[in-house]
């Protein structure tokens, strides 16, 4: 398992809300009517990820058991899901309780098609500018899940709080050899809202969350995808 030193000053708060009782349009209306005066700050775009895990699904188990220290290992890019991936980024998403941070490394371009396999993606990583120790640790992991979703971005008027809103999730299983990406699951109902802010803004965070009619929840797209596509238990 990949481990990183925990430097609290480099982390930010990430509070997540899994919303199933409201439509995405209703949630957007609530965001725009919030007293903190959130406004959209970036164009809506599609986020794509390939998630990695160990053969015994260590990262998945850490998430469902609520371990204080959790990690997601993934390749991320934006725009079209399949075809030529021009600007992929390798990411470590590290969580310590409600605090989270990312470590990012640019990767060489690749093609995501029916020929995609474990050997290919490990070659991409080995040819990229990633610390050698991390490359060695990654040899114990495998790509297991592909997902994509639509994301919108909002920021409070004072600039202290940001919201991302994720909808229209699609999950695909990833196999060791060639992939036809036929095993998939589509969720166009549930909405995931995430509130993000620096640690020094935590004293006022409740005034933000208390104005929403939904509660803080534990939600992981990676866990959702594994639960939907694999018979883990």
C-alpha positions in Angstrom: 0.0 0.0 0.0 1.3 3.5 -0.9 1.8 5.6 2.2 2.5 9.4 2.4 3.5 11.5 5.3 0.6 13.5 6.7 1.4 17.3 6.7 -1.8 18.8 7.9 -0.9 22.3 6.5 -1.1 21.0 3.0 -4.7 19.6 3.4 -8.0 21.3 2.9 -11.5 20.3 4.1 -13.7 18.3 1.8 -17.3 17.8 2.9 -19.4 15.6 0.7 -23.2 15.3 0.4 -24.8 12.4 -1.5 -28.2 13.7 -2.6 -30.9 11.3 -3.9 -34.1 13.1 -3.0 -33.6 16.2 -5.2 -33.0 16.7 -8.9 -29.8 18.3 -10.1 -31.8 21.4 -11.2 -33.2 21.7 -7.7 -29.7 21.4 -6.1 -28.3 24.1 -8.5 -31.1 26.4 -7.4 -30.3 25.8 -3.7 -26.7 26.6 -4.4 -27.5 29.9 -6.2 -30.0 30.9 -3.5 -27.5 30.3 -0.7 -26.8 33.3 1.6 -23.0 33.0 0.8 -24.0 33.9 -2.8 -22.3 31.1 -4.7 -21.8 31.7 -8.4 -20.6 29.4 -11.2 -16.9 30.0 -11.9 -16.0 27.5 -14.6 -17.6 25.8 -17.6 -19.3 22.5 -17.0 -17.1 19.6 -18.1 -16.8 15.8 -18.1 -14.3 14.3 -15.6 -12.8 10.9 -16.4 -10.9 8.6 -14.1 -9.1 5.2 -14.1 -8.8 3.9 -10.5 -6.1 1.6 -9.3 -6.2 -0.7 -6.3 -4.3 -3.7 -4.9 -5.3 -7.3 -5.7 -7.0 -7.5 -2.3 -8.7 -4.1 -2.8 -7.0 -2.3 0.1 -8.2 1.2 -0.9 -11.8 0.0 -1.3 -11.8 -1.7 2.1 -10.2 1.3 3.8 -13.1 3.5 2.4 -16.0 1.2 3.4 -14.5 0.6 6.9 -14.1 4.4 7.4 -10.4 4.3 8.0 -9.0 7.7 9.1 -6.3 7.5 6.5 -7.6 6.7 3.0 -6.2 6.9 -0.5 -7.4 6.8 -4.1 -4.9 6.2 -6.9 -6.1 7.3 -10.3 -5.4 8.7 -13.8 -7.6 11.7 -14.5 -8.4 13.7 -17.7 -11.2 15.9 -19.0 -13.4 15.8 -22.0 -14.0 12.8 -24.2 -13.9 9.5 -22.3 -12.6 7.2 -25.2 -10.1 7.8 -27.9 -6.9 9.9 -27.7 -6.1 11.1 -24.2 -3.9 14.1 -24.7 -3.3 15.4 -21.2 -3.8 12.6 -18.6 -2.6 13.2 -15.0 -1.7 10.6 -12.5 -3.1 11.5 -9.0 -2.9 10.4 -5.5 -6.0 11.5 -3.6 -5.1 11.4 0.0 -7.8 11.7 2.8 -7.2 12.1 6.5 -10.7 12.3 8.1 -12.5 15.2 6.4 -9.2 16.7 5.2 -7.9 15.9 1.7 -5.2 16.7 -0.7 -3.9 15.7 -4.2 -0.5 14.9 -5.5 -0.4 15.1 -9.3 2.0 14.1 -12.0 1.5 14.6 -15.8 1.5 11.4 -17.9 2.3 10.7 -21.5 -0.7 10.7 -23.9 -2.4 7.3 -24.6 -5.3 5.8 -26.4 -8.3 4.4 -24.5 -9.8 1.8 -26.7 -10.5 -2.0 -26.9 -6.7 -2.6 -26.7 -6.3 -1.0 -23.3 -4.8 -3.3 -20.7 -2.8 -3.4 -17.5 0.6 -3.8 -19.2 -0.1 -0.7 -21.4 -1.0 1.5 -18.5 2.0 0.5 -16.4 4.2 1.3 -19.4 2.7 4.8 -19.6 3.5 5.3 -15.9 7.0 4.0 -16.2 7.7 6.4 -19.1 6.4 9.4 -17.3 8.1 11.8 -14.9 7.0 10.2 -11.6 9.3 9.5 -8.6 11.0 6.1 -8.9 9.8 4.9 -5.5 6.2 5.7 -6.5 6.7 3.8 -9.7 7.9 0.7 -7.8 4.9 0.9 -5.4 2.5 1.1 -8.3 3.6 -2.3 -9.6 1.6 -3.8 -6.8 -1.6 -2.1 -8.0 -3.8 -2.7 -11.0 -6.4 -0.6 -12.9 -9.8 -1.8 -11.9 -12.5 0.9 -12.5 -13.2 3.5 -15.2 -15.7 6.2 -14.5 -16.9 9.6 -15.9 -19.3 12.2 -14.7 -20.4 15.8 -15.4 -19.0 18.5 -13.0 -20.0 22.1 -12.3 -18.0 24.5 -10.2 -19.2 27.3 -7.8 -17.5 29.7 -5.4 -18.9 31.9 -2.6 -18.9 35.6 -3.0 -16.0 36.0 -0.5 -14.0 33.4 -2.3 -13.5 31.2 0.8 -15.7 28.3 -0.1 -16.0 26.2 -3.3 -18.6 23.7 -4.4 -18.4 21.0 -7.1 -21.5 19.3 -8.3 -21.3 15.9 -10.0 -24.0 14.2 -11.9 -24.6 11.6 -14.6 -22.1 9.1 -13.4 -21.1 6.1 -15.6 -18.9 3.2 -14.3 -17.0 0.6 -16.3 -15.1 -2.4 -15.1 -11.5 -2.7 -16.2 -9.8 -6.0 -16.8 -6.2 -7.1 -17.1 -6.3 -7.9 -20.8 -8.2 -6.3 -23.7 -11.3 -4.3 -22.7 -14.5 -3.9 -24.6 -16.0 -1.8 -21.7 -19.3 -3.5 -22.1 -19.8 -4.1 -18.3 -21.1 -0.7 -17.2 -23.5 1.0 -14.8 -25.2 4.4 -15.3 -26.5 6.6 -12.5 -28.3 9.7 -13.8 -30.4 10.2 -10.6 -28.1 10.8 -7.7 -26.2 14.1 -7.2 -22.9 14.5 -5.3 -22.1 18.0 -3.8 -18.8 18.6 -2.3 -17.9 21.7 -0.2 -14.1 22.5 -0.2 -12.3 25.1 1.8 -9.0 25.8 3.6 -8.4 24.7 7.2 -8.5 28.2 8.5 -12.1 28.6 7.2 -13.5 25.7 9.2 -14.8 27.9 12.0 -17.5 29.2 9.7 -18.2 26.1 7.7 -21.4 25.2 9.6 -23.0 28.4 8.5 -22.6 27.2 4.9 -23.8 23.6 5.4 -26.7 24.5 7.7 -28.4 26.4 4.9 -28.6 23.2 2.8 -31.5 20.8 3.4 -29.3 17.7 3.2 -26.8 16.1 5.6 -23.1 15.4 5.4 -22.6 11.8 4.1 -19.8 9.4 3.3 -19.7 9.0 -0.4 -17.1 7.6 -2.7 -17.5 7.3 -6.5 -14.8 4.6 -6.5 -16.7 2.5 -3.8 -20.0 3.0 -5.7 -18.5 1.8 -8.9 -16.9 -1.3 -7.3 -20.2 -2.1 -5.5 -22.2 -1.8 -8.7 -19.8 -3.8 -11.0 -18.0 -6.4 -8.9 -19.2 -9.1 -6.6 -16.8 -8.2 -3.8 -18.6 -9.9 -0.9 
